[in-house]
Amino acid sequence: MRTRTGHSQAGFTLLELLVVIAILGIIAGAFSLYLIRSLRQSELRDAAYQLVGDLRRARTGAQKSGVINAVAITSNTSEYFLIVAGGTGQVRTLPHGVKVAPVDTTIILNYQPPFGTLDTTGVSWRLTSPSNPNLNLWVKAIGITGKVMVSATQN
């Protein structure tokens, strides 16, 4: 651009600045949606691994103590009850308001001594994010071995 005096000036027009700001806004919006979804998935994984850890603790307790250890799930809440060797029990709460519900009707899981096997053929629980009901993880306990795993699919 030339001024009246004949000198040229470098710079951006208002329209160019608005276009750049609009593009940056679109990129920031898309990134924030991705970041929020990742955060929700992380919260769900934290809750699943807490439940898995307590189920494994109950299994190990049955193997070590020779006494039945149990986990009782309160359906569609964030709480469950862990009963370990010696009859001591504690209410545990899943973090971030994640809710747990049994896939079938089993809400109490008993680990039998001496090998930590289950008194059932197996059980699955669905963990659901409170902010997005479409985000789910499944925690599964295998009956014969009593082992526990986390899965992104129900089957």
C-alpha positions as a Markdown table, in Angstrom:
| # | Residue | x | y | z |
|---|---|---|---|---|
| 1 | Met | 0.0 | 0.0 | 0.0 |
| 2 | Arg | 1.3 | 3.5 | -0.9 |
| 3 | Thr | 0.6 | 6.5 | 1.1 |
| 4 | Arg | 0.3 | 10.1 | -0.3 |
| 5 | Thr | 3.9 | 10.8 | 0.4 |
| 6 | Gly | 5.0 | 7.8 | -1.8 |
| 7 | His | 6.3 | 5.6 | 1.0 |
| 8 | Ser | 4.9 | 2.0 | 1.2 |
| 9 | Gln | 3.5 | 0.6 | 4.4 |
| 10 | Ala | 3.4 | -3.1 | 5.3 |
| 11 | Gly | 0.5 | -4.4 | 7.5 |
| 12 | Phe | -2.6 | -6.4 | 7.7 |
| 13 | Thr | -6.1 | -5.3 | 6.9 |
| 14 | Leu | -8.9 | -5.8 | 9.4 |
| 15 | Leu | -10.5 | -8.4 | 7.2 |
| 16 | Glu | -7.3 | -10.5 | 7.2 |
| 17 | Leu | -7.1 | -10.3 | 11.0 |
| 18 | Leu | -10.7 | -11.4 | 11.4 |
| 19 | Val | -10.2 | -14.4 | 9.1 |
| 20 | Val | -7.1 | -15.5 | 11.1 |
| 21 | Ile | -9.0 | -15.1 | 14.4 |
| 22 | Ala | -12.0 | -17.1 | 13.1 |
| 23 | Ile | -9.7 | -19.9 | 11.9 |
| 24 | Leu | -7.9 | -20.0 | 15.3 |
| 25 | Gly | -11.3 | -20.1 | 17.1 |
| 26 | Ile | -12.5 | -23.1 | 15.0 |
| 27 | Ile | -9.2 | -25.0 | 15.8 |
| 28 | Ala | -9.5 | -24.2 | 19.5 |
| 29 | Gly | -13.1 | -25.3 | 19.6 |
| 30 | Ala | -12.3 | -28.6 | 18.0 |
| 31 | Phe | -9.3 | -29.2 | 20.3 |
| 32 | Ser | -11.4 | -28.4 | 23.4 |
| 33 | Leu | -14.0 | -31.0 | 22.4 |
| 34 | Tyr | -11.3 | -33.6 | 21.9 |
| 35 | Leu | -9.7 | -32.6 | 25.3 |
| 36 | Ile | -13.0 | -32.9 | 27.2 |
| 37 | Arg | -13.7 | -36.4 | 25.7 |
| 38 | Ser | -10.3 | -37.5 | 26.6 |
| 39 | Leu | -10.8 | -36.3 | 30.2 |
| 40 | Arg | -14.1 | -38.1 | 30.5 |
| 41 | Gln | -12.5 | -41.4 | 29.2 |
| 42 | Ser | -9.6 | -40.9 | 31.7 |
| 43 | Glu | -12.1 | -40.5 | 34.6 |
| 44 | Leu | -13.9 | -43.6 | 33.5 |
| 45 | Arg | -10.7 | -45.6 | 33.3 |
| 46 | Asp | -9.7 | -44.4 | 36.8 |
| 47 | Ala | -12.9 | -45.7 | 38.2 |
| 48 | Ala | -12.7 | -49.0 | 36.3 |
| 49 | Tyr | -9.2 | -49.6 | 37.6 |
| 50 | Gln | -10.2 | -48.8 | 41.2 |
| 51 | Leu | -12.9 | -51.5 | 40.9 |
| 52 | Val | -10.6 | -53.9 | 39.3 |
| 53 | Gly | -8.0 | -53.3 | 42.1 |
| 54 | Asp | -10.6 | -54.0 | 44.8 |
| 55 | Leu | -11.8 | -57.1 | 43.1 |
| 56 | Arg | -8.2 | -58.4 | 42.8 |
| 57 | Arg | -7.7 | -57.5 | 46.5 |
| 58 | Ala | -10.7 | -59.6 | 47.4 |
| 59 | Arg | -9.4 | -62.5 | 45.3 |
| 60 | Thr | -6.0 | -62.3 | 46.9 |
| 61 | Gly | -7.5 | -62.0 | 50.3 |
| 62 | Ala | -9.4 | -65.3 | 49.8 |
| 63 | Gln | -6.3 | -67.0 | 48.6 |
| 64 | Lys | -4.2 | -65.8 | 51.5 |
| 65 | Ser | -6.6 | -66.1 | 54.4 |
| 66 | Gly | -8.7 | -69.1 | 53.5 |
| 67 | Val | -11.9 | -67.1 | 54.1 |
| 68 | Ile | -14.5 | -66.0 | 51.6 |
| 69 | Asn | -14.0 | -62.4 | 50.4 |
| 70 | Ala | -16.9 | -60.5 | 48.7 |
| 71 | Val | -17.7 | -57.4 | 46.8 |
| 72 | Ala | -21.3 | -56.2 | 46.7 |
| 73 | Ile | -22.3 | -53.7 | 44.1 |
| 74 | Thr | -25.1 | -51.2 | 44.7 |
| 75 | Ser | -26.7 | -51.0 | 41.3 |
| 76 | Asn | -26.7 | -47.7 | 39.4 |
| 77 | Thr | -24.7 | -45.8 | 42.0 |
| 78 | Ser | -21.1 | -44.9 | 42.5 |
| 79 | Glu | -20.7 | -47.1 | 45.6 |
| 80 | Tyr | -19.9 | -50.7 | 46.4 |
| 81 | Phe | -19.1 | -52.7 | 49.5 |
| 82 | Leu | -15.8 | -54.6 | 49.9 |
| 83 | Ile | -15.6 | -57.4 | 52.5 |
| 84 | Val | -12.1 | -58.7 | 53.0 |
| 85 | Ala | -10.6 | -61.4 | 55.3 |
| 86 | Gly | -11.7 | -61.1 | 58.9 |
| 87 | Gly | -15.1 | -59.8 | 58.1 |
| 88 | Thr | -14.0 | -56.2 | 57.9 |
| 89 | Gly | -15.9 | -54.3 | 55.3 |
| 90 | Gln | -15.8 | -50.8 | 53.8 |
| 91 | Val | -17.9 | -48.8 | 51.5 |
| 92 | Arg | -15.9 | -47.7 | 48.4 |
| 93 | Thr | -16.9 | -44.9 | 46.1 |
| 94 | Leu | -15.9 | -44.7 | 42.5 |
| 95 | Pro | -14.2 | -41.4 | 41.6 |
| 96 | His | -15.7 | -38.7 | 39.4 |
| 97 | Gly | -19.3 | -39.8 | 39.9 |
| 98 | Val | -18.9 | -42.8 | 37.7 |
| 99 | Lys | -21.9 | -45.2 | 38.1 |
| 100 | Val | -21.6 | -49.0 | 38.1 |
| 101 | Ala | -24.4 | -51.5 | 37.2 |
| 102 | Pro | -24.4 | -55.3 | 36.8 |
| 103 | Val | -24.9 | -56.5 | 33.3 |
| 104 | Asp | -26.9 | -59.5 | 34.7 |
| 105 | Thr | -28.6 | -59.8 | 38.1 |
| 106 | Thr | -25.4 | -60.6 | 40.1 |
| 107 | Ile | -24.6 | -57.9 | 42.5 |
| 108 | Ile | -22.6 | -59.9 | 45.1 |
| 109 | Leu | -19.4 | -61.6 | 44.1 |
| 110 | Asn | -17.8 | -64.1 | 46.4 |
| 111 | Tyr | -14.2 | -65.2 | 46.1 |
| 112 | Gln | -13.8 | -68.8 | 47.4 |
| 113 | Pro | -10.6 | -70.0 | 49.1 |
| 114 | Pro | -8.1 | -71.5 | 48.6 |
| 115 | Phe | -7.7 | -70.5 | 44.9 |
| 116 | Gly | -9.7 | -67.3 | 44.7 |
| 117 | Thr | -12.3 | -68.8 | 42.3 |
| 118 | Leu | -15.8 | -67.3 | 42.0 |
| 119 | Asp | -19.0 | -68.9 | 43.2 |
| 120 | Thr | -20.5 | -68.1 | 39.7 |
| 121 | Thr | -19.6 | -68.6 | 36.1 |
| 122 | Gly | -18.6 | -65.0 | 35.8 |
| 123 | Val | -20.0 | -61.5 | 36.0 |
| 124 | Ser | -19.8 | -58.2 | 34.2 |
| 125 | Trp | -20.4 | -54.7 | 35.3 |
| 126 | Arg | -21.0 | -51.6 | 33.2 |
| 127 | Leu | -19.3 | -48.4 | 34.3 |
| 128 | Thr | -20.9 | -45.2 | 32.9 |
| 129 | Ser | -19.6 | -41.7 | 32.8 |
| 130 | Pro | -22.0 | -39.3 | 34.5 |
| 131 | Ser | -21.5 | -36.6 | 31.9 |
| 132 | Asn | -21.8 | -38.8 | 28.8 |
| 133 | Pro | -24.0 | -41.9 | 29.1 |
| 134 | Asn | -22.6 | -43.1 | 25.8 |
| 135 | Leu | -19.1 | -43.6 | 27.4 |
| 136 | Asn | -19.0 | -47.0 | 28.9 |
| 137 | Leu | -16.4 | -49.5 | 30.1 |
| 138 | Trp | -17.0 | -53.1 | 31.3 |
| 139 | Val | -15.3 | -54.8 | 34.2 |
| 140 | Lys | -15.5 | -58.6 | 33.9 |
| 141 | Ala | -14.6 | -61.3 | 36.4 |
| 142 | Ile | -14.0 | -64.8 | 35.0 |
| 143 | Gly | -15.7 | -67.5 | 37.1 |
| 144 | Ile | -13.3 | -70.4 | 36.9 |
| 145 | Thr | -10.1 | -68.4 | 37.6 |
| 146 | Gly | -11.6 | -65.4 | 39.3 |
| 147 | Lys | -9.4 | -63.1 | 37.2 |
| 148 | Val | -10.6 | -59.6 | 36.5 |
| 149 | Met | -10.3 | -57.5 | 33.3 |
| 150 | Val | -11.4 | -54.2 | 31.8 |
| 151 | Ser | -13.0 | -54.2 | 28.4 |
| 152 | Ala | -14.3 | -51.5 | 26.1 |
| 153 | Thr | -16.9 | -53.8 | 24.7 |
| 154 | Gln | -19.6 | -55.8 | 26.5 |
| 155 | Asn | -18.7 | -59.2 | 25.0 |
